[in-house]
Amino acid sequence: MSGGIAVGGGAGVAEVGEVAAVGRGGDPAWLRARRDEAWELYEATPFPSTRSEEWRYTDVERLLPLGDLEKRPIGSKWSGELPERLRRVLASDGEGAGRVVEMDGRVVSARLDPGVATAGVVLSSLADAACSSDPVVRELLATQAVTASDGKFPALNAALWSDGVFVHVPRGVKVELPIRLSRWVSRPHTPTFTRVLIVAEERSRIAFEDEILSPDFESATLASTAIEIFARRGARVRYVSLQRMGRRGCHLASQRTIAERDSSVDTLNIALGGSVDRVDLNARLVGQGASSEMLGLYFGEDGQHFDFNTSQDHVAPHAHSDLLYKGALDGRARGIFRGIIRVHEGAQRTDAYQTNRNLLLSDHAVATSLPNLEIEADDVRCSHGATVGQLDSEALFYLMSRGLERGQAERLVVRGFLGEVLSRLGRSVVADKVMRTIEAKLVR
Amino acid sequence: MPTNEVIHGLGLDDYKFGFVTDSEPVFRARPGLDADIVRQIAARKDEPEWMLKRRLRALAIYESKPMPKWGGDLSELEETLAQTYFYSKPHEQMERSWEDVPENIKLTFERLGIPEAERKILAGVGAQYDSEMVYHSLKEEWEAKGVIFDSIEDGLRNHPELFRRHFGTVIPAADNKFAALNSAVWSGGSFVYIPPGVHLETPLQAYFRVNQERLGQFERTLIIADEGSRAHYIEGCTAPVYSTDSFHSGVIEIVVNPRAYFRYTTIQNWSNNMYNLVTQRALVHEGAHMEWLDGNLGSKLTMKYPSCYLMGEGAHGEILSIAYAGDGQHQDTGGKVIHVAPRTTSSIVSKSISKGTGRASYRGLCKVYDGAERARSNVECDALLINETSRTDTFPYIEIDERSATVGHEATVSKVGDEQLFYLMSRGLDEAEAMALIVRGFIEPIAKELPLEYAVELNRLIELEMEGSVG
């Protein structure tokens, strides 16, 4: 196995289970079996190479020195003070329906607004929910959305996950404010594997904001996340991922959303920090009238490497999906967008769009865009577009003629370019945070 | 939604030239491929030693490269290749004037629907019958201008230095598996040289036919458009229908020297059992202009992506691509533009129609290297779907390493709308006419680029495919 993570030096999955279940007295049998199976798949799956289409532009072996990582995930729970930066973020986030803090792959606190809890909403540590064999978790965890058969990293995550978040919204319950997950990764060359499972029952409503932070590292560290979202008939789910890790942080995310009849699942992926960020997002529209808005925003500098691999699977007819990913790339940053709209046989009256726009701010930045369509139905409206360009010189000239310095004018144009994505989100804490981070990057 | 009868009435699927003329090849190698076959081909052609060495090296490359896993379904191709005759030489010797052309070949042209009068106008026709040029005449005025328009074999024989300097430089044998195969067994094709500053008003034309069952055709064309020259080359293919799979794998190399203009037009209408895997590439130098006009109507599977390597400052590349995929057909086509030098510009316009169980895939690459300052490229793909079972894909690759580059890609997919049909029918057209009009309107931006006055039969092909007015 080249460059892979040899857990326990190949001692096997028994140890995996032990590591993951430290402090809980072990996994229930069904979970242990599920991990075993995932581990077998992990071992049977070849390491992703740039010879495969999906990993063509991201050389994991080179970018992620997995061989250098500690041979086991962190077992022990965080103790002591929260880091200063995290505390500042928590303080400024403001009102929400719930809040989960995850430290090095372990949930240290999960608090839900009492009113929301009374309505029957469940917010808990995923490990706790699994250990108490919650029937929903048992049914859906790594079985339908992000499964071990999805690839090398999903398999690894399914075998080794230590904790995460479980959200269950009962029928008809509308949670107005977002639930926030704040993750902190503290240790260099140490992998963490976590999962989020969100199940929104019929006609319910939920918004979930998932932020990952870390300090700068001297050597690479890996945060692997698996996000599974189920929207039952008529439910509405919004999921936002905000990655603001420090230097040498690597984020590998596998996300799948499953939208049933007349439901909507909207996602926003924001990549600002870290050295490598790879997001695999699959939106499945399995019920008539389902819809997905898929937004993405990235700002890369130095040698940052962002790779978004999205797919829109139109399985049912009369469904709608609309994707917009926009990114600005400075320094030696590299941005890759690979997206595909698949209209399956029989998915008539599909409405699907896909747009990727890139702004190159330096001579050494590189943008790669692969917007794909695969269409097996005839009565559809599909389009895609991709652009790569530099700052609009006329806009710059206009602003400078109004007395702005070049730097100011450039910042304004970049803000306007990326602001299009945020404006779709409406007023939110996330938008403010993103704008502040981008502003800081631009001034540098 | 139009009824199936109406769609059938359009005759889009009927292969118009499904006739067979008897011809007896003088020499025909056994089916399959090995070094002996390659040596036989070279010996028959009386080629210099260096070419034989190249062929053998290419064969080794071909054998070492795996079958491509992307694009169309090539799973049955190995079997087809084992049955393929890699070389045959027809009865006839090279002909200079129309009167000397054998009757059965004249008949073939007759069946293609080119009237006698127009044949005379069609200046400098090089017709490829089976694997070699058998009819080849060149207008006197062109000869006076120093233009060379020969069979590829004559090019090698009569212009060895020019030939050797350019052959295999645009598409080396190692480029891909099928380029390697072609480099090993090539036979037939054209050699064209346009001297500096020469402008050709009438297009150079070659008709290609594959006429022998299981006969592979490995046409090889090398074109050099020297500085400031201007020319247009037209290649049209029709092939009789046969029962077993057939295979065609051409290599077209074009060098467009500084400030030259060159256009290469292909209308491909192979019968529906043909594998058509072609490599076409142009090196476009400073201030030069290259256009590929690529029409793919026939074949079982076509994989063809004409490309422009924009090597010199201000070079321009254009690819206009049209694909029609009927029942059982897969057209995997598109184009590639590679920007190497500053201020290079390019555009790709692709239109495809999928009907019945047909599948049209656009596959393209736009690459801008670091240092290709202010390069600009635009790609537009439109796909039209006729039936529920029709399929279309778009696979563009956009790789940009240069900040000052401006690159755009857009694609849309649509079906023939009921409203459009209803509108036209309310104006008195019947359903078939309305359908044909919509399809014609869809491809018009590319169809209008065809040189109507010189390529009567090429346009007829398109019209027949689209309108089905003749069964």
Interface residues (C-beta under 8 A of the other chain):
Chain A: E53 Q348 N358 L360 L361 S362 D363 H364 A365 V366 A367 T368 S369 L370 P371 N372 L373 E374 I375 E376 A377 D378 D379 V380 R381 C382 S383 H384 G385 A386 T387 V388 G389 Q390
Chain B: W70 V368 D370 A383 L385 I386 N387 E388 T389 S390 R391 T392 D393 T394 F395 P396 Y397 I398 E399 I400 D401 E402 R403 S404 A405 T406 V407 G408 H409 E410 A411 T412 V413 S414 K415
